[in-house]
Amino acid sequence: MKLFYGEIKGNQVLINDEEQQHIVRVLRMKDGEEIHVTDGKGNLASGTLIIEGKKANMAVTGIKKQLPAFSPKLHIAIAPTKNIDRIEFFIEKAVEMGISEITLLQTEKTERKNVNIDKLRKQAVSASKQSLRFHFPVINDLVKIQDFLKDTDHGTTFVAHCHENLERMDLNQIPASENITFLIGPEGDFSEKEILFLSDKNIRAVSLGHQRLRTETAGIFVAAWNYSVMID
């Protein structure tokens, strides 16, 4: 399937401008080739390509609407790493495994204070197309941990940390839920103060095993765990 991103309104499809350039200039596709376009909201259009100069349109042959999203929905709030390449790698892999939402988390030890959120969102779209996702994940900009918790269901929110002196449950003890949120800290982990703050909010702590995982590895690990639940 050759999948591209665009708008789907009724029976009309408008291929994204950057996607049109990719089709014409990079892929050098020809008139009549079969293509598919998703709006990232669960809708999928099928049809044939129409090349008009530097423009790419499609003759629509069918539209599937409201295709099912992945379940359970996973939201990971993760501190951006100092080396942004590592968090970009996490986003790519987590998107491929069906994550629903990613929030960049500002904690006491978060070293990176600014991110190019538009670049990360484009990367998420690219990974979604590559893995044939018709529901694109939400990518949220940096937010302080205290502000993030204001709109979070604490009963289905968990924190992964490495403080062995504090109580942690096993990952597989998490009860089944349609929506799960995970907090993953920065290089150097959450501070004890933050862990106790989260505990006071009734957010349960989880162990990801005996090894100490890097920030992006922990995020990928949780995404893979949730993916295994999806396909079970």
N, C-alpha and C positions, 0 to 999 in steps of 0.2 A: 504494500500500500504506500503510495506517495502522498503523504499527509502535509497539508499546509495550514496556515493560520489566517483567519479572516472574519468578517462579520456575516452573520446569517440573519436576515430579516424577512420573515415569511418565506417566500420561494426565491428571494433574491440573495445572491452571494457576492460579497466584495472582498477580494483577496487583498491582504495587507500589502502596503506599498513595498516594504522591504522584501516581502516574500515574492512579489512580482519581479523585482530586480534579480532575486536569486534564481527564479525559474528561467528568466530570459538570458541573463548574462553569465551565470555560473553553471547551471544545469543544462542550459541550451536545449530546453525541451521543445517539442514540435506540436503544431496543431493536431488535435485529435487524440493526444495521449490522455489516458485515464488519470484523473486526479481526485483527491478528496480534500475537503476543507472543513476544519472544525473551528468553532468560536471559543473553545475552551470552557464552555458552559454546559457541555453535555449534548450539543447538537452537532450533527455530521452531515455534510452535503457531499454527494458523489456526482461526477459528471466528466465531461471531456474538455480539454484545454483549448482556449482560443487565443492565439497570439496576434496582437495588433500593434506592430512596431515594437516599442519598448514596454507595452502594456500586456498583462496577462489576465484574461477573464476565463470564465468557465460556462459551458452549457450544462445546466443542472439537469440531471436525470432522476435524482431522488434525494430526499432529505429525511434523516432519522432524527427525531427530537426527543429530548429528555432521556438520553441513555443513562443507565444506572452508574452512580459514582462508586468509588471504592468504599468498602466497609470492613472494619471500623475506621472512622476518620481519625487520623493522627495529626496532632499539632505539636511541633517541637519549637520551644523557645531556647535559643542557643546563643552563647556569647561569641561574637565574631573574633576570630584569631588574628594575631598581629600580622601574620602572613596571610593575606586575603585569599591566596590561591587555595589554601586548605579549606576554607569555608565554601569556596566555589565548588571544590570537589565534593564536599558534603551535600551541597544543594543538588548537584547533578545526580548523584547516586540516590539520594532520598526521593527525588522526584521520580526517578525510574522505578522505585519501589512503592509508589502510590501515596506518598505523603500528601495531606490535604492543605496544610498551612505551616509556614515557617515564620517565626518572629525572631529578630535579632535583639539580644538581651544585654542591657548595660548593667554590670554588677560592680562590686567594689574593685575587683581585680581585672576588669576588662581593659586591655591596653588600647585597643582600637576604638576611637571615638567617632569616626566618620566612615561611612561606606557609600559606594556608588550603587544605590538601591535599584536604579533603572537597569544597570548592567546585570545585576543579579536576577531581576525579573525576566530579562531577555534570555538569560541562561536557563531559567526555569521553563520558559516557553519552548526553547530548543530541545531540552531534555524531554519535555512532554511529547513533542512531535516524534522524537526519536523512538520513544517507548510506546507510541500509539495511544496516548492518553487523550480523552475527549473532555476531561475536566482538568483544567490547569490549577495548580495550587496557588494559594494566596501567599505573597511574600511581603511581610511587614517590616518597616524601617525600625531603627534602634529605639528601644523604649526601656525606661528604668524598671527594674524588677518590681518595685512597689506599685508602679502604675500598671504594669502588666497584670498583676493579680487582682486589680479592681474589677475586671470584666471576665474573670476566670472562674469556672466551676471547681471549687477546691476539692470536691468529692471525687473528681475524676482527673485530678492533677497530681503528678508525681515528680520528684526531683532525684536525679542521679548524682551522687557525690562519692568522694573517696575517704571520708572521715570514718575510719574504722571504729573509733571510740563512740560513735553515735549509732543508734539503732537504724538498721536498714532491712527491708523485706526483699525477698527474692523476686526477680522479674516475673517469673511464672506464677507468682501468687497474686498478681494483679487481677481483680475480678473483671469479667467480660463487660464491655460497655460499647455503646455506639460511637462515643467520642472520648478520646484520651489525649491528655496534654502532658508533655514531658519538659522539664527544665534541665538544661545541661550547661554547666559552668564554663568559665574561661580557663586558659592555661594558669595553673595554680589553684584551680577549683574555687568553689564558693567559700566564703569565709565562714567560720563557726557561727558568727553573729547572724549571717544570712540564713544558715541552716536552721538555727533556733527560731528565727523569725518565721521561716516557712512552716516549721513544726507548730508554732503558735497559731498559724492559719489552717491547721489540720491538713497540711499537705504532706503526704507520706513519702519517706525516703526509700530509694530502691538501690540495690547493689547490682552492678553489671558484671560481676564475677571477680575472680581473684586478681586478675591483671589490672594495672593502672592504664586506662585508655586515654589517648589524646582526645581533645575536644571533638574534632571532626569524626574520629573513629567511634566515639561514644554515640554521636548522632546517627551515624550509619548503622551501628549495631542495633539501636532502638528501631530505626526504620525497617531493618531486616526482620527483627522480631515481629513487628506489626504486620509486615508483608506475609510472614509465615502464617499468621492468623487469618489473613484475607484468603489465602489459597488452600487453607486446611479443609 
